């Protein structure tokens, strides 16, 4: 069995793309897929990386999906698999199709164990292999609550309110160009740790490109020593609906920064509970840990179990004989609209969610 503690076990629907199943996998006449023997080889290699840290693989894939479904995908998806390069609508639509056809990673894991290679979509295997093996760094290592608490205490950070559901260390080669640059900058100064909260879709680019792009948007990069405060900068966003990390995610990064007096400013909270840190040079920050706050999507009311609706229409059963179904539809619409703020940058996710729930509702109404 694959390790992991799912935040949800809902219907097999991908809120980042569209509903799909293995039966919907089909060849693409306009694209040439890997030959079967290459797909099987890649799937076996994926199994090995799944064995190392399955939840970490899901987390990395979730960040990739969050960037792909965002309306700013052209600037966020760097790097991107070679098959989908081109920055055109056609390229991103093909990538989104592959994402929507991706099953739970545990299904691919079982296929690898059973050597059921024919059941696997070669495009899905290819993009996962690229992200998790070709672009192996940074790799994600899931850490437990005790290790996380030790990290928080070591770096003198404060935690209050909501507890994270998953915490991952980002593992990189100490001899990489980015790490060498950071080490050279920090050679004459001390390094400290602080937290950075942001929208989920930003983290994929930060993982591979550092904070240079973030610096171009803002004069200073805002860090803080309080987890709850940094979490306020991360909106809850629906992501890949088949991840055990959560259908809806908020994300905070724990960063190491160089305390250079010319590029770092501090501002103490008025209540003296935490410190705000403002860093002017993106090369002076490295993302060391990623903290997930996974959530479930709010459940919509069931037509089959509508006691509230019954109570409302029971005032005059004859007059309101048909109003029960209309009110139930209204409840669905109101609940779905209330999710709109969560889909500010993810219209594909909103469409998939609405399609799925409306289909469920109509099936029950027609019974």
N, C-alpha and C positions, 0 to 999 in steps of 0.2 A: 504493500500500500504506500501511496505517496504521502509524506508528512505534510502537516499544515492544519491550522484551525480556521475553517471558513467563517467569515463574518455573516454569510448568508448561504442559503441553499434553495434559491428561488428557481422559477422556471428557467429553462435554458434559453435565455434571451440576452443578446449583447446590446446594452444601452448605449454603447459608443458607435454602433453601426446598425445592423439589422438582424432580425431573427434568422437563424440558420441551423442547419443540421447536416449530418454527414451525407444524407440523401441528396442534398442540394449541390454537393461538390460536382463540378463539371469541368471539362476541358475548355480552354479558351483558344478559339481559332486564331486570334490575333497575337497570341503569345506562345513561345516555346518553353515548356517546362523542363526541369531536370529529368534525365532518363531515370527509370525506376531504380536501377542499381545505385545511382548517386543519391536519390531520395532516401533509400534504405540506409545507406552509409551515414547520411546526415542525421537521420532519426536516431540511429544508434549512438552517435556522438551527443545528441541532445539528451538522451537518457543519462549519459554519464554526468553531464552538467546539472541535470535535474537531481541526480543523487547527491551532488555536493550541497546544493541549497535550493530546494524546490520553490519555497516561498520567495526567496530572493529573485529567482527567475521570473516569477509572476509579477513581482514589484517592478522590475526593470521593464518588462513588457507593458505594464500598465502605464508607465511614464511615456513610453514610446507612443502608445495609443492616444494618450491625452494630447500629445503634440500633434499627432496626425489628424485628429478630428477637429482641431481648433481652426478658426478662420484665418489665423496667422501662420498656417502650416509652412508657408514658403520660407519664413525666417526661423521657424522653430525646429524644423526637421533637418538638422545638420549634426551628424551625418545621416544619410538616407541610403537604403539599398540601391545598388546600381540599376536594377530593373525599373525602379520608379523615379530615377533622376530625370529632370527635364523641366520641373516647375510649371507644368501645364495642368489644366483641369483633368485631362485624360490620364495623366500619370497618377495624380492623387486619387482619382476615382478607382483606378485599378488597385492601388494600395488599400483603399477603404474596403474594396470588395474582398481582398485577401483577409483583412482584419475581421470583417463580418463573418467569414467562413472559418475562422479559427475556433476550434472547440476548446473546452476546458483542457488545460495542459495535462491534467491527470489522464485524460483520454488518450492523448498522444503517448504518454508514459506507458500506459497499459498496452497500446499498440506495439510499442518497441519491445516490451517484455514478451508479448505473444507473437512477435515477428509478423504482425498483420500489416505489412507495409502498403498493401493495395487499398486499405481503408483510409489512408492519409492523403490529404491534399498536398501535392508537391509544392505549390506556391506558399502554403502555410509553413511547411517544413523549411523551405528555403529562407523565408524572412526571419523565422525564429532562430535558425542556425546562424544567420548573419548577425543578428543582434546579440545573441548569447555566447557565440563562439568566435566569430570573426572579430566582432567588437567586444571581446571578452572583458576588457577594462573600460570603465570600472566595473568590477564584479560586486554583487551585493551579498553581504553576510548577515543573516538574521541573528540578532543578539537577544538574550533573555532579559527579563525585568530586573534581575539582580545586577547584571552588567550595566544596564542603562542607568540604574540608580547610582552605581559607583561612578559612572562617567559624569553625571549631573553634580554629584558631590565634589568630585575631583576638580571640576572647572568652575565651581562656585556659582552654579546656575540655580534658578528657583523654578519650581514646578507646583502649580496649583490648578484646581479645576479638572477638566477632562484628561483622562489618561490615554496615552497612545495605544493603538492596537498592535502596531508592529514598528520595530526600530531596526534599521539596517546600517551596517558599516560599509562605506564605499572603499573598495580595495583597489589600489592602483600600484603600478610599478614605481618604486622609489627613484628609478633612474630616467623616468620619462621627462620630456622637455619641460612640461608644466611644473613638475615637482622640483626639477633642478632650478628653474627660474624662481620659484617660491623660496627655495632654500637659500639661494644667493641673496635675495632681497632681505630675508630674515636673519642673515648671518650676524648682523650687528645690532639686532633688536630682539626683544622677547616676543613670543607668540602667545596669544590668548584665544579663548573660545567664546562664541556667542551664537545666538539663534537667528535664523532668517526665515520669515514666513512669506509665502508667495502663492500665487495660483498654481495648481498642479501642472498645467501645461508648460510652465517655464522650466521645470526641473530637468527635462531631457536635454535641452540645449546646454544648461549649466553643467550637467554631468560631463559632457564631452568638450565644451568650449570655454568653461570657466565663467567668471562673472564679467568678462569684457563687454558682452552684449547688454547685460543689465546696467552696466555703468553708462552706456551710451544713452539709455532712457532717462536716467536720473543722475543729478550731479553727485549725489552720495548714495552709497548702498547702506540701507538702514538695517542694523543688527540690534539685538536686545539680549539681555541676560535672563529674561523671564519667558518661559515656554508659553504661558497663557496669552501674554501680550503679543508674541510673535504669531500665534495662531489666529489672531484677529485679522491678519493680513492675508490669510489663505481662505478663500471662499470654498464652500462644499461643492464639489463638481462630480457629476456622474462620469464614470470612466468605463473601463472594459468590464462588462457585466458578468463575466465568467471567472473573475479573480477571487480567490479566497481572502484577499486583502480588503475587499469591500467594493460594492457597486458605486458608492459615493465616497470620495476621498478628500481629505484636507491634508496638507503636507507642510512640514517645517524642516529646514536644514540646519544641522549643527555644524558650524563653520570654524575653521582655524584662521585667524587673521594676524597680520604683523602689526605690532603696536608702534608704528612709525609716527612721530609727532607732527610731521609735515602733512600727513595724509589721513590721520585718524582724529576724530573729535568725539568727545564724550558729553552726555547730558544726563544728569541724574533725574530720576522720577521725583516729582514733588513730594511724594509720600516716602521717598527713600527706600522703595521696595526693589527697584531694579535700575539698571543703567542702559541708556540708549547709546549705541555705538554707530558712528557714521564714518564710513571708509570711502575715500575718494578714488583710490586706485584698485581696479578689479583684480589685478595680478597679485594683490596682497591678501586675497581671500581664497581659501580652498574648502570645498564641500567635503566633510569627513563622515557625516552620518545623515541619513534621511529618516524622518519620523513620520509615520502614517497614522492618521486618525480615520479609520474605516467606519462607514455607516451603511445602514440599509436605506433604500428608498421608502418613503412613506407608503403604507398600503392604502389602496383605494377601496371604498366600500364594496361589499359583495352584494350583488342583486339577489342571490339565493339566500342571504342571511341579512335582511334589511329591517331589523326591528325598529330602528329609528324612523324609517320611511313609513312602516305600518302605523306607528303611533301618530304620525302627522296626518295621514290620510284617513284615519279611523273616525274622524269627526263626522263625516258623511260618506259612508261607503258607496252608496249608489251614485252620488254626484261625482265622486272622485275615483270611479272604477278604473279609469285609464290613467289617472294621474300618478299612480304608484310607479309605473315604468318611466314616465316622463321625469318624475322627481329623481329616480335612481340615475337616469342619464345626466340630469343636472348635477347630481353629487359627483359623478365621475368627472364631468367637465370642470367643476370648481376645484376639485382636488388636483386635477392635472395642471390647470392654470397656475395653481399655487406653487407648482414645481418650477415655474418659468424662471424664477431668479437663479435657480441652480443650473440652468442651461444657458446662461448668458452668452457663452462662447461655444456652445455645443449643440447647434441646431440638429445635427444628425442624430445625436442621442435623444433629443426631445421627440423627433419624428419616430424613432424606433420604439420608444416607450409608449407613445400615444397609439401607434399602430397595434402594438401587442395588447394593450389593455382594452382598446376598443373592440378588437376581435374577440377577446374573452367575454366582454359584456354582451356583444351581439349574439354570441353563441348561446349564452344563458337566456337571453330574452326570447330567442326563437324556439327554445325547448317547450 
